[in-house]
């Protein structure tokens, strides 16, 4: 690599905030990109001329893409915006990277919502059932032509963003405020704790590996069960938590009920044993201790 410059798009999101701090602690020169005007960089990545001009100025050796339109219901309502933010800008990165000829490493973080149906899902068994999952998969197809590293994952845990809450942030906030909330016991996944995921990204980013990989914990769990286990570990009063099925919700977009991923390919190629779900639950619980 020519230098240690890393451009992180979506740097001010839930994962981006955590990842950037860890990259900086490792001595990387991190250039943070976001869409708002008060960001380090906010040039439009869906405009190829602007993208090329700014990437030529920055000259990153790595690009880690976390930028996405992630609101599932809004993606369903506005497919044009979902396509613009989850697909179109990756076409622009693709054009740029073709000219760089492997001088810039591209790491793209995707989602477990490209899957549906019985799991655990292998990387080849893609079956999106909403516009979010569809556009994320289409974005993968574009960038894979440039020998990118594509990671499909899901994360939970305490974040460093006050105005955006993770699933567990939302759960703890509502418990603290003694609000009634509904938890769904028919939506399954195998997430990683957010800090653990960030550390794994640091471990694999320099390896000369390309392709698409599932990355999660070794076992799956329903979202309701995950949150209730965390509540139990923290000795919280969860009496106001209603356990329900997703079909009872008023959400507009269909949600895949089983997003549990088979992560054996990742373990084999990177020679990293992924953690148990129980390990991740304990890590999450520990990070919230003393807050309620």
Backbone bond lengths (Angstrom), bond angles and torsions (degrees), N, CA, C in turn:
res aa  C-N    CA-C-N  psi(-1)  N-CA   C-N-CA  omega(-1)  CA-C   N-CA-C  phi
1 X - - - 1.452 - - 1.537 110.67 -
2 X 1.335 116.31 145.78 1.447 120.57 -177.20 1.522 112.41 -73.51
3 X 1.308 117.16 -33.23 1.461 120.84 -178.60 1.521 108.45 -156.64
4 X 1.310 116.15 -176.82 1.466 119.51 -178.91 1.517 112.07 -107.26
5 X 1.335 116.31 25.16 1.460 120.72 178.93 1.526 110.45 -75.28
6 X 1.327 115.44 130.68 1.455 121.26 176.78 1.521 108.72 -124.75
7 X 1.320 115.84 121.59 1.459 120.50 171.98 1.519 107.59 -92.74
8 X 1.330 116.47 121.57 1.455 121.31 177.91 1.518 107.82 -111.27
9 X 1.332 116.69 114.93 1.459 120.35 174.41 1.530 108.04 -90.95
10 X 1.341 115.42 145.20 1.462 118.20 -171.84 1.514 110.99 72.35
11 X 1.334 115.56 28.43 1.467 121.70 -172.77 1.522 113.25 -68.46
12 X 1.331 117.61 -17.39 1.460 120.70 -175.51 1.518 112.21 -103.93
13 X 1.327 116.46 10.98 1.455 120.81 176.65 1.511 112.19 -84.92
14 X 1.326 116.38 -170.20 1.469 121.22 -176.91 1.528 111.60 -61.43
15 X 1.326 117.06 -55.25 1.461 120.43 179.66 1.518 111.28 -73.36
16 X 1.336 117.04 -38.44 1.453 120.55 -177.22 1.515 113.18 -59.11
17 X 1.314 117.19 -43.00 1.465 121.03 -179.77 1.522 111.12 -60.81
18 X 1.328 116.27 -43.50 1.468 121.11 179.31 1.519 111.40 -68.72
19 X 1.330 116.80 -46.18 1.464 121.16 -176.95 1.523 111.94 -64.62
20 X 1.323 117.01 -43.89 1.466 120.03 -178.20 1.527 111.71 -60.54
21 X 1.307 116.57 -40.40 1.466 119.87 179.38 1.524 111.03 -63.01
22 X 1.322 116.87 -40.31 1.463 120.39 179.63 1.531 111.55 -70.16
23 X 1.326 116.80 -36.95 1.462 120.50 176.46 1.527 110.58 -64.04
24 X 1.319 116.76 -43.61 1.464 120.87 179.03 1.525 110.87 -64.13
25 X 1.326 116.96 -38.04 1.468 120.48 178.34 1.529 112.18 -65.00
26 X 1.342 115.87 -24.18 1.466 120.94 178.02 1.526 112.32 -88.93
27 X 1.330 116.79 1.84 1.451 120.62 175.41 1.512 116.20 92.99
28 X 1.329 116.98 7.11 1.465 119.57 177.94 1.525 110.78 -76.11
29 X 1.306 115.05 148.29 1.463 122.11 173.82 1.524 106.98 -87.31
30 X 1.328 116.92 99.93 1.459 122.36 -171.85 1.519 110.21 -97.36
31 X 1.328 115.74 122.22 1.462 122.00 174.81 1.521 106.79 -103.61
32 X 1.334 116.18 117.28 1.460 121.25 -173.37 1.525 110.95 -97.45
33 X 1.321 114.79 127.11 1.455 120.23 179.70 1.522 110.47 -113.39
34 X 1.330 116.35 136.14 1.453 122.60 175.16 1.513 109.45 -147.70
35 X 1.327 117.15 168.89 1.459 120.26 -175.17 1.527 113.57 -84.71
36 X 1.337 118.41 -19.71 1.457 120.57 -176.70 1.527 111.21 -82.18
37 X 1.324 116.41 159.66 1.465 121.00 -172.00 1.529 113.37 -72.41
38 X 1.336 117.81 -19.03 1.465 119.38 -176.98 1.525 112.37 -95.26
39 X 1.321 117.38 24.44 1.464 122.13 179.49 1.531 111.01 -93.83
40 X 1.345 116.23 162.85 1.465 119.63 176.50 1.522 110.50 -56.60
41 X 1.330 115.84 -46.92 1.459 123.12 175.41 1.521 108.10 -133.00
42 X 1.329 117.02 136.48 1.465 119.56 179.62 1.527 112.29 -140.99
43 X 1.342 116.47 22.88 1.461 119.05 178.74 1.538 109.68 -62.97
44 X 1.328 115.37 151.52 1.455 120.68 -176.08 1.523 110.83 -75.44
45 X 1.326 115.69 117.06 1.457 118.99 -178.63 1.526 112.17 -83.91
46 X 1.349 116.97 -7.48 1.464 119.04 175.70 1.527 112.10 -91.94
47 X 1.341 116.28 6.63 1.462 122.98 174.49 1.527 107.02 -113.92
48 X 1.332 116.74 110.14 1.468 119.77 -171.35 1.522 112.74 -61.93
49 X 1.326 118.38 -41.02 1.456 120.02 -178.51 1.524 111.32 -62.93
50 X 1.335 116.07 -42.64 1.460 119.60 177.71 1.523 111.48 -67.69
51 X 1.322 115.93 -39.70 1.465 119.93 178.59 1.524 110.62 -61.35
52 X 1.323 116.02 -50.00 1.473 120.46 -178.98 1.525 111.41 -61.06
53 X 1.326 116.09 -44.39 1.466 120.32 -179.87 1.522 111.56 -59.01
54 X 1.325 116.56 -45.13 1.462 120.10 -176.51 1.526 112.50 -76.33
55 X 1.316 117.45 -34.63 1.464 119.03 176.62 1.521 110.84 -68.96
56 X 1.321 117.76 -35.73 1.462 120.59 175.14 1.526 110.85 -65.67
57 X 1.323 116.58 -32.63 1.471 120.83 176.39 1.523 111.31 -70.83
58 X 1.326 116.12 -45.82 1.468 121.08 -176.25 1.526 111.62 -75.41
59 X 1.326 117.07 -38.88 1.463 122.96 -177.22 1.538 112.44 53.76
60 X 1.335 117.16 58.63 1.468 118.53 179.75 1.528 111.66 -74.43
61 X 1.305 115.77 147.23 1.459 120.40 171.84 1.519 110.87 -90.06
62 X 1.330 115.89 -19.87 1.457 121.68 177.06 1.526 108.26 -133.25
63 X 1.314 116.14 143.64 1.456 121.89 166.04 1.520 106.78 -125.88
64 X 1.323 116.19 121.56 1.462 120.69 175.05 1.518 106.67 -109.93
65 X 1.319 115.79 114.25 1.458 119.58 -175.75 1.522 111.91 -97.38
66 X 1.320 114.87 113.65 1.462 122.39 174.52 1.522 111.07 -113.39
67 X 1.332 116.74 -4.28 1.461 120.61 -176.62 1.515 110.73 -70.10
68 X 1.312 116.36 134.69 1.467 121.15 178.87 1.523 109.51 -168.72
69 X 1.316 115.30 159.44 1.461 122.54 171.02 1.521 105.25 -95.22
70 X 1.339 116.69 101.72 1.464 121.19 -167.14 1.519 114.82 -103.47
71 X 1.325 117.93 -4.31 1.463 119.80 179.15 1.527 108.41 -73.89
72 X 1.321 116.70 106.92 1.459 121.78 -172.00 1.522 112.00 -61.21
73 X 1.327 117.21 -43.84 1.463 120.16 -179.63 1.525 112.13 -68.16
74 X 1.330 117.26 -39.50 1.460 119.83 178.94 1.525 111.45 -69.22
75 X 1.329 117.13 -32.73 1.464 120.47 174.59 1.522 110.15 -62.38
76 X 1.327 115.98 -37.47 1.462 120.56 -179.34 1.529 110.49 -69.15
77 X 1.308 115.45 -35.98 1.469 120.53 -178.26 1.518 111.94 -77.00
78 X 1.333 116.83 -34.51 1.466 121.11 -175.09 1.522 109.79 -128.93
79 X 1.320 116.69 82.22 1.463 121.42 -178.12 1.525 111.40 -65.00
80 X 1.342 117.15 -30.84 1.468 120.28 179.20 1.527 111.15 -63.20
81 X 1.328 116.16 -44.00 1.467 120.00 178.74 1.518 110.73 -68.02
82 X 1.327 116.85 -39.59 1.466 120.65 177.93 1.523 110.62 -61.17
83 X 1.338 116.21 -41.66 1.464 120.38 178.87 1.526 110.77 -66.76
84 X 1.328 115.91 -41.77 1.465 120.73 -179.12 1.524 111.54 -61.04
85 X 1.340 116.85 -43.74 1.463 121.04 -172.89 1.524 114.04 -92.20
86 X 1.321 118.85 -18.91 1.463 120.63 -179.00 1.520 113.76 -108.80
87 X 1.344 116.51 -13.66 1.466 120.08 -176.56 1.524 111.89 -125.90
88 X 1.343 116.04 -55.09 1.466 120.97 -170.86 1.518 112.86 -55.74
89 X 1.324 118.54 -46.71 1.461 118.93 -174.97 1.522 111.71 -68.99
90 X 1.346 116.81 -23.80 1.466 119.07 175.73 1.526 110.98 -71.08
91 X 1.326 117.63 -28.03 1.458 120.85 172.29 1.531 109.98 -61.96
92 X 1.331 116.10 -38.69 1.465 120.33 178.99 1.520 111.71 -68.40
93 X 1.310 117.21 -43.63 1.467 119.89 174.44 1.522 110.43 -59.84
94 X 1.323 116.22 -38.91 1.458 121.39 -178.86 1.533 110.91 -60.62
95 X 1.335 116.66 -44.01 1.466 121.02 178.27 1.534 110.83 -61.35
96 X 1.321 115.23 -44.03 1.464 119.92 -178.95 1.530 111.17 -64.09
97 X 1.307 116.32 -45.65 1.464 121.07 -175.54 1.514 112.03 -67.74
98 X 1.327 117.64 -32.39 1.463 120.71 177.82 1.524 111.38 -59.40
99 X 1.331 115.94 -34.95 1.466 120.15 -179.53 1.530 111.91 -80.98
100 X 1.327 116.75 -22.75 1.479 119.61 -178.56 1.519 112.28 -79.66
101 X 1.333 117.41 -19.41 1.467 122.72 175.75 1.529 112.54 51.29
102 X 1.346 114.53 61.17 1.463 122.62 174.25 1.535 114.72 68.33
103 X 1.326 116.97 15.48 1.465 119.40 175.85 1.526 111.82 -84.69
104 X 1.315 115.93 -5.30 1.461 120.85 179.23 1.520 108.81 -134.61
105 X 1.303 116.98 124.38 1.462 123.46 -179.18 1.527 108.92 -84.99
106 X 1.344 117.67 126.10 1.455 121.65 -178.82 1.518 110.25 -112.20
107 X 1.335 115.22 123.32 1.466 121.68 178.93 1.527 107.00 -119.62
108 X 1.306 115.27 122.86 1.467 121.30 -174.83 1.525 109.54 -116.38
109 X 1.331 116.25 124.37 1.454 121.12 179.23 1.522 108.82 -95.40
110 X 1.322 115.97 118.42 1.449 121.85 -178.97 1.533 109.18 -111.21
111 X 1.310 117.07 -158.35 1.458 121.29 -168.30 1.519 113.09 -134.64
112 X 1.318 115.83 155.40 1.465 120.63 174.08 1.523 111.48 -76.99
113 X 1.333 118.03 -5.68 1.465 120.09 179.75 1.528 113.21 -77.31
114 X 1.314 117.80 4.03 1.470 119.71 170.45 1.524 110.41 -76.79
115 X 1.338 116.79 -8.49 1.466 121.75 -178.35 1.528 111.53 -106.05
116 X 1.328 115.03 155.20 1.460 122.34 168.53 1.518 107.51 -161.17
117 X 1.325 115.75 166.15 1.458 119.58 -177.04 1.516 110.81 89.28
118 X 1.337 117.58 -174.33 1.470 121.36 -176.68 1.525 111.63 -61.75
119 X 1.311 117.01 135.15 1.463 122.67 176.56 1.516 109.91 -109.67
120 X 1.325 118.05 -174.53 1.462 127.93 -0.86 1.539 111.19 -70.75
121 X 1.329 115.10 144.05 1.458 121.38 -173.56 1.525 111.54 -94.23
122 X 1.319 115.56 132.16 1.457 120.72 170.62 1.519 109.18 -85.53
123 X 1.321 115.60 162.60 1.464 120.83 -173.84 1.532 112.73 -58.46
124 X 1.302 118.40 -30.77 1.467 120.97 -176.30 1.531 113.05 -79.81
125 X 1.329 117.31 -13.46 1.467 120.81 -173.11 1.525 112.58 -94.78
126 X 1.320 116.33 61.30 1.460 121.69 -177.58 1.524 110.21 -82.97
127 X 1.348 116.13 135.62 1.461 120.58 -179.92 1.530 109.83 -156.14
128 X 1.337 117.94 70.99 1.471 119.72 -178.46 1.526 111.35 -69.33
129 X 1.345 116.54 143.42 1.461 120.29 -179.24 1.529 112.17 -120.32
130 X 1.341 116.94 6.18 1.464 119.65 174.19 1.525 109.09 -141.14
131 X 1.318 116.69 168.67 1.460 120.83 -175.84 1.517 113.02 -65.13
132 X 1.318 116.55 -31.83 1.463 119.07 177.58 1.525 110.19 -62.17
133 X 1.329 117.10 -53.23 1.452 120.52 179.77 1.521 112.36 -61.40
134 X 1.334 116.29 -39.50 1.464 120.67 -179.90 1.523 111.92 -63.89
135 X 1.332 116.85 -48.08 1.461 119.04 -177.80 1.528 112.00 -69.93
136 X 1.310 117.51 -32.41 1.467 119.28 175.47 1.526 110.43 -64.87
137 X 1.325 116.81 -40.00 1.468 119.89 178.88 1.531 111.24 -68.20
138 X 1.326 117.22 -41.07 1.460 119.95 177.62 1.535 111.04 -61.62
139 X 1.323 116.04 -37.19 1.460 119.70 175.61 1.519 111.84 -62.89
140 X 1.322 116.57 -40.61 1.467 120.70 176.43 1.524 110.73 -58.68
141 X 1.324 117.33 -45.42 1.459 121.65 -177.27 1.521 111.80 -59.66
142 X 1.324 115.88 -34.69 1.466 119.49 179.86 1.520 111.23 -70.68
143 X 1.313 116.46 -49.70 1.465 119.95 -171.92 1.520 112.81 -77.49
144 X 1.321 117.52 -19.11 1.471 119.81 -178.65 1.520 111.76 -64.65
145 X 1.334 117.95 -21.06 1.465 121.12 179.50 1.526 112.10 -68.78
146 X 1.306 117.87 -14.36 1.459 121.64 -179.03 1.522 112.94 -104.26
147 X 1.311 116.62 27.74 1.470 120.84 179.02 1.524 111.57 54.25
148 X 1.311 115.66 42.84 1.466 120.73 178.19 1.519 110.16 -79.64
149 X 1.308 115.03 161.30 1.460 121.92 169.56 1.517 106.75 -101.40
150 X 1.335 116.49 117.78 1.457 122.43 -177.02 1.521 108.95 -112.31
151 X 1.324 115.79 124.50 1.459 121.94 -178.36 1.527 109.50 -115.29
152 X 1.332 116.23 119.66 1.471 121.25 172.67 1.520 108.10 -96.06
153 X 1.312 115.78 124.27 1.455 118.36 -173.44 1.523 111.21 -155.19
154 X 1.323 115.27 176.65 1.458 123.97 171.26 1.519 106.55 -149.29
155 X 1.320 116.85 145.65 1.461 119.52 -177.20 1.516 110.43 -137.21
156 X 1.315 114.72 155.87 1.456 122.82 175.60 1.525 107.57 -140.45
157 X 1.326 115.76 168.83 1.455 118.55 176.68 1.511 113.36 125.96
158 X 1.303 114.45 175.46 1.459 121.84 -176.79 1.518 110.83 -69.95
159 X 1.337 115.50 126.73 1.458 119.88 -178.57 1.523 110.48 -108.42
160 X 1.330 114.66 173.85 1.457 121.49 -178.73 1.521 112.15 -106.72
161 X 1.314 116.28 20.24 1.461 121.95 179.17 1.522 109.93 -111.56
162 X 1.327 116.90 121.82 1.455 120.53 -178.81 1.534 112.07 -78.63
163 X 1.311 116.40 -31.81 1.468 119.63 -175.07 1.527 113.47 -96.26
164 X 1.325 117.66 -0.11 1.461 121.51 174.21 1.519 108.38 -134.55
165 X 1.314 115.80 127.42 1.453 120.57 -173.10 1.521 111.46 -108.68
166 X 1.314 115.93 138.16 1.456 120.79 169.81 1.528 108.26 -76.55
167 X 1.313 116.63 174.38 1.461 121.08 177.98 1.527 110.89 -56.76
168 X 1.320 117.07 -44.82 1.465 119.81 -178.45 1.527 111.82 -74.76
169 X 1.332 118.07 -33.31 1.472 120.63 173.38 1.526 109.95 -58.55
170 X 1.333 114.73 -47.64 1.469 121.08 179.89 1.525 111.22 -59.81
171 X 1.314 116.44 -43.66 1.465 121.59 -179.87 1.528 110.84 -62.43
172 X 1.316 117.05 -49.91 1.462 120.67 -178.12 1.533 111.87 -65.78
173 X 1.324 116.99 -37.84 1.461 121.17 179.26 1.530 110.75 -62.02
174 X 1.325 116.74 -44.31 1.459 120.35 -179.33 1.526 112.42 -70.92
175 X 1.318 116.81 -35.11 1.473 120.07 175.54 1.528 109.37 -63.60
176 X 1.330 115.86 -44.35 1.463 121.12 -179.07 1.522 111.12 -61.87
177 X 1.335 116.04 -37.72 1.468 120.69 -178.40 1.527 112.55 -89.27
178 X 1.325 116.40 4.36 1.474 123.83 176.78 1.528 112.29 57.03
179 X 1.329 115.16 42.94 1.458 121.13 179.05 1.529 111.12 -94.85
180 X 1.318 116.14 153.17 1.457 120.87 174.11 1.525 108.79 -79.83
181 X 1.329 116.47 130.33 1.461 120.29 179.11 1.528 109.56 -135.80
182 X 1.332 115.24 157.74 1.454 121.18 178.76 1.523 109.63 -111.38
183 X 1.316 115.29 130.62 1.462 121.74 178.40 1.525 108.40 -115.56
184 X 1.320 116.69 138.78 1.463 120.96 -174.51 1.533 111.23 -100.12
185 X 1.334 113.88 125.20 1.461 119.28 -176.30 1.524 113.58 -99.86
186 X 1.337 116.99 11.67 1.465 119.76 178.53 1.532 112.08 -122.08
187 X 1.340 116.60 16.33 1.464 121.91 174.68 1.525 107.35 -112.60
188 X 1.337 116.32 114.81 1.464 121.51 -172.66 1.531 111.21 -112.53
189 X 1.336 115.28 142.63 1.455 121.01 176.44 1.518 109.52 -155.86
190 X 1.322 117.42 173.31 1.469 121.38 175.69 1.527 109.65 -132.33
191 X 1.331 115.85 76.69 1.460 121.60 -172.63 1.530 112.98 -78.99
192 X 1.336 113.69 169.48 1.458 122.48 170.78 1.520 109.03 -114.72
193 X 1.312 116.33 152.37 1.461 121.38 172.71 1.521 107.95 -67.83
194 X 1.317 118.00 138.60 1.454 122.75 -167.95 1.530 113.89 -57.56
195 X 1.325 117.86 -40.55 1.468 120.32 178.81 1.523 110.94 -68.74
196 X 1.327 115.93 -37.41 1.467 120.50 178.89 1.527 109.71 -63.80
197 X 1.329 116.85 -42.30 1.458 120.77 178.03 1.521 111.18 -61.90
198 X 1.327 116.88 -43.92 1.470 120.64 179.61 1.527 110.90 -60.11
199 X 1.324 117.14 -41.12 1.467 121.25 178.93 1.526 110.80 -64.61
200 X 1.331 116.84 -40.14 1.464 120.34 177.94 1.525 111.37 -63.36
201 X 1.326 117.02 -39.64 1.465 120.00 177.95 1.519 110.16 -61.09
202 X 1.334 117.72 -41.34 1.459 121.13 176.87 1.531 111.24 -62.22
203 X 1.320 116.76 -37.11 1.466 120.63 -177.96 1.523 112.80 -68.01
204 X 1.336 116.83 -33.87 1.463 119.54 -172.35 1.519 113.82 -101.60
205 X 1.316 118.82 -11.48 1.459 120.73 -170.68 1.524 113.07 -64.74
206 X 1.322 118.28 -28.11 1.464 120.91 -178.43 1.517 113.94 -92.24
207 X 1.310 116.88 -6.92 1.465 119.79 -179.84 1.524 109.42 -75.75
208 X 1.311 115.93 141.16 1.461 121.01 -177.56 1.527 110.11 -83.06
209 X 1.314 114.03 64.80 1.466 121.72 -179.19 1.516 108.09 -123.58
210 X 1.317 116.55 136.30 1.456 121.78 176.18 1.525 108.74 -126.13
211 X 1.310 115.78 169.25 1.458 120.22 -179.92 1.518 111.73 114.25
212 X 1.317 115.09 -172.56 1.458 122.17 -175.36 1.523 110.60 -111.29
213 X 1.342 116.05 133.42 1.459 121.11 -175.77 1.528 110.98 -137.06
214 X 1.324 115.63 137.87 1.459 121.75 168.51 1.516 108.77 -79.01
215 X 1.318 116.92 140.99 1.464 120.79 179.45 1.519 109.49 -140.63
216 X 1.318 116.06 111.93 1.454 121.26 -179.72 1.516 110.85 -161.41
217 X 1.302 116.35 -174.00 1.463 120.96 176.60 1.527 109.56 -77.03
218 X 1.319 116.98 170.47 1.461 120.53 -172.02 1.521 114.07 -77.83
219 X 1.311 117.52 -21.87 1.463 120.83 179.52 1.518 110.44 -123.11
220 X 1.332 115.64 160.13 1.451 121.03 177.95 1.519 111.71 -105.24
221 X 1.339 114.81 166.63 1.459 120.47 -177.96 1.530 108.34 -161.03
222 X 1.315 117.34 155.47 1.461 119.53 173.75 1.530 108.49 -77.08
223 X 1.321 115.53 155.04 1.458 119.00 -179.55 1.529 111.32 -63.96
224 X 1.327 116.20 -36.66 1.461 119.62 178.56 1.521 110.99 -64.05
225 X 1.313 115.98 -45.16 1.465 120.27 -177.70 1.527 111.09 -65.95
226 X 1.332 116.67 -39.11 1.459 120.50 177.05 1.520 110.95 -58.23
227 X 1.316 116.55 -49.52 1.459 120.56 -177.09 1.524 111.90 -67.18
228 X 1.313 116.94 -38.24 1.461 119.58 179.22 1.529 111.19 -67.54
229 X 1.318 117.82 -34.70 1.463 120.84 176.34 1.528 111.07 -65.84
230 X 1.328 116.02 -40.61 1.463 119.80 176.88 1.523 109.90 -64.71
231 X 1.340 115.94 -42.19 1.460 120.31 176.78 1.521 111.99 -59.19
232 X 1.327 116.25 -40.96 1.462 120.32 179.31 1.522 111.01 -65.99
233 X 1.340 116.44 -43.02 1.465 120.42 179.26 1.527 111.40 -60.60
234 X 1.328 116.03 -34.27 1.464 121.12 -178.09 1.532 112.64 -93.04
235 X 1.342 115.38 3.65 1.472 122.58 178.66 1.528 111.56 55.91
236 X 1.325 114.71 48.51 1.460 120.63 -177.99 1.527 110.88 -93.78
237 X 1.314 115.00 155.73 1.462 120.91 174.60 1.538 107.76 -86.66
238 X 1.330 115.93 107.35 1.468 120.71 -176.21 1.532 111.92 -106.83
239 X 1.315 117.56 22.74 1.464 120.87 -176.86 1.532 112.98 -64.17
240 X 1.336 117.28 -25.02 1.459 119.73 -179.35 1.531 112.39 -88.99
241 X 1.318 116.66 7.39 1.457 120.95 177.21 1.523 109.91 -88.40
242 X 1.302 117.09 119.94 1.457 122.38 177.54 1.528 109.05 -95.90
243 X 1.323 116.24 127.96 1.455 121.42 178.24 1.520 108.57 -94.37
244 X 1.352 116.33 127.52 1.463 119.72 -173.68 1.527 110.81 -146.34
245 X 1.343 114.58 175.23 1.454 122.53 175.01 1.532 108.76 -96.14
246 X 1.323 116.50 151.43 1.458 120.77 -178.43 1.525 112.52 -61.34
247 X 1.323 117.54 -31.34 1.466 119.97 -178.22 1.531 112.10 -62.83
248 X 1.323 116.94 -19.12 1.464 120.47 179.12 1.530 112.23 -83.04
249 X 1.319 117.03 -7.66 1.463 120.10 -177.80 1.523 110.72 -80.33
250 X 1.317 115.71 166.91 1.460 121.39 179.47 1.527 111.59 -103.45
251 X 1.318 116.59 18.16 1.459 120.43 -178.94 1.528 110.26 -70.01
252 X 1.332 116.17 141.25 1.459 121.15 -173.57 1.523 112.94 -76.48
253 X 1.307 117.01 -41.92 1.461 120.63 -174.88 1.527 111.47 -88.72
254 X 1.319 115.81 146.81 1.458 120.18 173.08 1.524 109.26 -65.42
255 X 1.306 115.95 143.24 1.454 121.40 175.04 1.528 109.34 -114.91
256 X 1.330 118.13 135.59 1.459 118.70 173.01 1.523 109.82 -65.81
257 X 1.325 116.40 135.75 1.463 119.49 -177.49 1.524 112.46 -83.83
258 X 1.334 116.49 -26.20 1.464 119.07 -179.02 1.523 109.05 -128.61
259 X 1.333 115.69 106.69 1.460 121.75 178.49 1.524 111.44 -111.62
260 X 1.324 116.98 14.69 1.466 120.53 -178.31 1.527 109.32 -63.33
261 X 1.315 116.10 127.79 1.460 122.19 -175.02 1.521 111.84 -104.60
262 X 1.308 115.61 144.35 1.459 123.12 169.18 1.522 107.19 -85.30
263 X 1.325 117.25 116.39 1.472 121.44 -173.21 1.527 112.94 -108.46
264 X 1.323 117.02 19.86 1.471 120.52 -177.06 1.520 112.34 -66.04
265 X 1.322 116.94 -33.24 1.468 119.80 178.68 1.521 110.40 -61.25
266 X 1.322 117.09 -44.26 1.467 121.05 178.45 1.524 110.42 -60.24
267 X 1.320 116.56 -48.42 1.471 120.77 -178.32 1.523 111.25 -60.56
268 X 1.311 116.78 -40.61 1.469 120.76 -177.64 1.522 111.80 -69.69
269 X 1.329 116.80 -47.07 1.461 120.57 -175.21 1.524 111.81 -72.19
270 X 1.328 117.32 -43.78 1.467 120.61 -176.32 1.524 113.05 -91.68
271 X 1.337 115.89 -6.96 1.462 120.90 179.18 1.533 111.42 56.24
272 X 1.327 114.38 45.22 1.464 122.30 178.39 1.521 107.99 -125.30
273 X 1.309 117.23 123.55 1.464 120.84 176.01 1.524 108.70 -81.91
274 X 1.300 115.71 120.56 1.463 119.98 -178.52 1.526 111.01 -77.73
275 X 1.319 117.77 155.84 1.465 121.30 -173.42 1.520 113.04 -79.82
276 X 1.319 114.40 161.04 1.463 119.84 173.67 1.522 108.98 -72.89
277 X 1.296 115.41 158.27 1.465 120.38 176.19 1.525 110.44 -61.97
278 X 1.324 117.00 -39.09 1.464 120.71 179.90 1.527 111.17 -60.65
279 X 1.321 116.66 -39.62 1.469 120.53 176.68 1.523 110.34 -59.57
280 X 1.325 117.48 -44.04 1.457 120.89 -178.83 1.523 112.30 -67.87
281 X 1.334 116.53 -37.47 1.468 120.43 177.07 1.523 110.84 -63.24
282 X 1.320 115.98 -40.62 1.467 119.77 179.19 1.533 111.01 -66.63
283 X 1.329 117.11 -38.58 1.464 120.81 177.70 1.532 110.90 -62.95
284 X 1.329 115.17 -44.79 1.462 119.87 179.09 1.523 110.67 -61.49
285 X 1.317 115.99 -47.86 1.466 121.15 -178.55 1.523 111.17 -60.07
286 X 1.312 116.71 -43.04 1.463 121.59 -178.84 1.529 111.37 -60.81
287 X 1.339 116.70 -38.47 1.470 120.50 -178.37 1.528 112.96 -67.88
288 X 1.339 116.88 -21.07 1.476 120.68 -179.48 1.515 112.77 -98.96
289 X 1.297 118.93 -5.52 1.459 121.15 -176.52 1.525 111.35 -58.57
290 X 1.324 115.27 135.54 1.460 120.69 178.27 1.517 114.29 88.88
291 X 1.333 117.34 -1.33 1.472 119.75 -178.05 1.521 113.37 -90.12
292 X 1.326 117.19 -19.81 1.462 119.84 -178.54 1.532 109.33 -125.23
